[in-house]
């Protein structure tokens, strides 16, 4: 099993860093023998917000997370970054979880590849 960790730092919209990270994470997770985890920190914590409404034809990160979760992708959201942005556990998109830097350290040791966006 190949193990890849994505660390995302950029906000959900305004740049395409988070979008491209999730596109690649979802593409990898669709392949056999792949295990993918995503950690959101800094401004990327806002990517985890449930109830995102975007203009028609625009990408929606909440839907992208749902695709990844259906393929077994684990998603952790930095608790310190959530708190700094006033984001509560109840506001997280389905299947996304409050996490810590301790867990990020564990995931980093688990991963064969770490990609930072």
N, C-alpha and C positions, 0 to 999 in steps of 0.2 A: 504494500500500500504506500503510495506517494503522499506526503503530507506537506501542505502549503498553507502558510499563514499570510494573510493580507492585513497590514496595518494602514488604516486610512486616517488622515489628518485634516482633510479639506472639507469645507461646508457642502451641504447637499446640492446646492444650486449656485450658479454664478461662475463656477469653473466646472470642468468635466472630469476632474480627478476622481471623485467618489463614484461617479457614473462608470468610468472606465475600469476602476478597481472591481466594481460589482459585476460588470460585463465579463471580465476575465475570470473572476471567482466562479460565476455561474457556468461559464463555458468549461472550466476545469472540472467542476463538480459533476458535470454530465458525463464525464469520461469514466471508464472503469478503472479501478485501482487508484482512485483519487479521494483523498480526504482533505477538506478545505475548512479553514476557520477564518473569521474576519473580526478584527478588533477595531472599534471606532474610538478615536480619542480627539481631543481638541475640538475644533469646529465640526468635525465629523460626527460628534455625539448628536448633533441636530438631525443627522440623516436617519436616526432611529425613531423619530417622532411619527406616531400613528396619525392617520387622517389627513395625509398630505393631499392637497388639491392643486393640480397644475393645469396649465392651458392644454386644450386638446392637441394631441400630437406630440406633446412634450414627455420626456421620460419621467417615470414616477419611481423613486427609490424604494418606497414601501412595497410596491408590486415586485420589484427586483429582489428584495429580501425574501418575499414569499416564495418566489421560484427557487432561490437558493436553499431556503429552509426545507422545501419539499424534497430536495436532493441531499439533505443531511448536513448542510452547512451550519456550523455553530457561529453565532454572532454575539460578541461581548461588547458592552458599551462602558467606557471608563466612568466610574462612579463620581470621581472628582470633577470630571468634565461635565457630567450631567448636572451635578449640583451647581456648578458655576453658571450654567445656562438655565437654571430653574426647571429642568426636565425631571419629572417624577417617573417612578417605575410604571405607574398606571398609564402614562402617556406613550410608553414604548410600543412600537409595532409588534404584532403577534410573533412570538417565538424569539424575540430579542431580549437579552438579559443584562441587567446591571453587572458590571465586572470590576476588577481591580488591576492595578499594575502587577500585583503578585501573580494573578492568573495570566496576565500577558507574559510575564517572565516564564511561567510554566509552559505556556503555548509556544514561546520562542524556543525553548529547549526541546519541545516535542517536534517542531517543524524541521523538515529537511531544507525547505526554502522559505525565506521571509521576503515578501515584497512590500515596499512602503510607497504609499501614494499620498 
